[in-house]
């Protein structure tokens, strides 16, 4: 659990949404990262002994929790949450957390191979819109760990920090905007120099087929709606109104 009692805020940090960078910033603004709701054990970054003194001084020793919990005893706390275009996030999960995705070498000569491989991954992960039981989820650990909890079924956060506008959205939070690290330009410089946010081997709107995009849209429809993400951002092509209507309303 990620929490600041000073600001009375719980921070949800779904994977692949710019949360490492946000955690670095929030660690300087009174947030603590705990292994569970008991708040007795901080999450320590792996291989912390290998961190330099500078990294430790910069708040690099703690690692954020990816658990999306909201303890009843903190019902008066606000929830803020990082989020990312679901098309982009799904590609990032494929690229970082699957063997085939992490080993795939993208070149200009084999773009269709990536499209086909990614489509197969999406089809396997999202063949059904809903997973009805915990037992079903246990059979698909990737879906359980990274996708099902991202539905916001029980609680919708009070504020979203979009990865696409990370600096802008952080600046909308009073406790960030009024901090010295915001006023000094530290946050801006840190984000601008962060390679994990700014450098990508390929863009998500190059790798989706119509089928894979439709499956991702259907599974993440709530995120598209509440965070105003463009459902047609999966492609660079200009879709006609008829194509857009067909994409939104047709059933696979």
N, C-alpha and C positions, 0 to 999 in steps of 0.2 A: 504494500500500500504506500502511495506517495501522498504526503500530507504536510500542510503548513498550519500549525495552530495559531501562529501570529496573524496570518491572513484569513484563517478559517476557510481554507480551500483544500479539497481533495483533487489530485491531478491523476487522470486516467491516461495511460501511455501505451496505446496499442503498438505492436511491433511494426517496423517499417514506415513510420509516420514522422520521422525527424525527432524521435524522442530522446536519442542520445544527446543531441545538441541542446534540446530543451532542458534535459536533466542537468547538463553542465551549467546552464544559466540559472535554473531554479535552485541548484545547490548553493548558489551565492545569495539567494533571496529568502532563506529561511525554510526551505523544504527539506524534509527528511524522507528517506526511502527504506521501508521496512519489509521484512520477508512475509509478514502476515498482519492481521488486524490487531494482534496483541501489542504491537509496537515495542517489542522487547529486543529484536535483533535487526540491525541494519543489514542491508544487502551490500556486500563488499565485492568490488570489482574483481573478476578472476585475475590471477597472477598479479595481485596488487603489489607483491614484493618487487616486481619488475618495473613498477612505475617510478619515474624520476621524482625528485623532491619538488620540482616545478609543477609536475602534473598533480601531485598530491596537494600542493598549495593552491592549485587552481580548481580544487574540488573534484578531481578525477578519481578519487578512491571509492566513491559510492556509485552503485549502479541502480537504475530505476526499476521499480516493479511494473510488470505488464499486466498485473491483475486488475480487473475492472470491478472493484468492490466499493460498496457504499454503506458502511456500518450505520445502523440505526441511531447509535448514540451521537452521531455527527449529522443528524438530519438538518441542522441549521447551517451546515457548511455548504458552500457552492462547489459544484463539480465543473472542472475545466478538462478538456480532452483534446489531444492531438488527433488529427484526421488527415486523410490523403485521398485524392481521387481514386475510387475503388479500382478503376482500370490499371492505374499506375501501381497501386499497392499490390494487386494480385500478381503483376509481372515481377515486382520486387520479391515477393514471397517465393515465386517460382525460381528466380535467379539466385536467391540466397539460401533457401531452405530445402531444396530438392537436389538430389545427386545429378540428375540430367540437366537441370537448369544451371547449377553452379559450375558444371564442367563444359557447358556449351560455349563454343567460340564463335562469335558472330562476325561474319565478314560480308562485304557487299556482294560476294558471289553466292552466298547461300541464305538469303533472307527468307525464302519460302520454307526452307527446312525449319527455321525457328518458328515461323507461323504455325506450321503443322505440328511441331513438337509441343508448342505451347497450347494449341487447341486440344490436343490429346490430354494434357494435364488438366485443363479447365473442365473438359467433359467428364473426366474421372472424379474430380473434386466436387463438381456442382451439377451432377446429373439430375439430382432431385433438389427441388427448391427448399425443402425443409428436411431436417433430420429429426425424426420423431422421438427417439429414445436416447438415453445416455449410452446404452449398449451399442447402438449404431455409431455414435460418436467415437467410442473406444476403438472401433474398427478402422477409423480414419483419424489418427492422432494429429495429422497436419491440419485437418479441418477443425478439430476440436480446439487445438492450441491457438490457431491464428485467425480462424474465420467465424466460428459460431458465436464467440463472445463479443464480436464486433457488431452485433445486430441491434444493440441498445433496446432490447425487448422490455426490460424492467425499469430503466431509467434513461432519460435523455439528458445529456449534460447541459449546464447553463450557458456554457461558452465553448466554442470550438476554435482550436488553433490549427489552421490549415498549413500543411507542409509547403504548399505552393505560395503562400503569403506569410511565411513564418515570422519574419521581422515585423511586418505590418500588424499582424494579429497580436503578437506579444506586446506591441506598443499600445494596444487598446486596453490592456490590463493596468489598472491604476498602480498596483504595487511594482510593476515592471517600469512603467513610464516615469514614476517618481523616484526610481532608484538611481544611484550614482553610476552603476555600470551601463544604464541606458543613456543618461545624460552625457557621459564621457565618450560615447561612441563605441564602447567595448563590445556590446552585443552586436551592433552592425558589423564591425570588423570581424568578429568571431564567426558570424554566420557567412559572411562573404568569402571567408578563407576556408570554409569547411568543405573538403572535397567530397564527403559522403552525400552532401546535399546538392552540390553544384556539378558534379561530374558523373555522367551516366553513359554506358557503352552504347545504348540505343534507346530510342524514345518509345513509349508505350503505344503511341498512335501509329506505329509502323508494324506492329506484330499481331494485331487482332484480326481474326476473321469475323464475319458477321455472326456466326454461331457462337464463338467464344465470347464475343462482346455481349450478345443477348443473354447468355448464361450469367455472366458477371453482373449485368444490369439487374436481372431479375432477383438474384440473390442479395444484392446490396441496394435495392430500390429505396429503402428508407434513408440511407446516407445520401443518395443523389438528391432526394427531395429536401431533407432538412438542412443540408449544407449547400444546396443550390449548385451541385456539380452538373455539368453538361452531359446528358446521356449519350450524346453523339460525338463526344470528344475522343472516342476510340479510333477515329479515322481522320485523315487529312482531307479526304474527299468531301466535296459539297453534296450533301444528300438532298434530294427533292422532298417536298412536303409529303408526297405519297410514301416515299421510302422511310421517312421519319415516323409516320403514322403506323406503317407496317411493323417497324422495329419495336415500337412501344406496345402495340396491342396484340400482335400475333403471338401464338403459343408454339414453342418448339415441339 
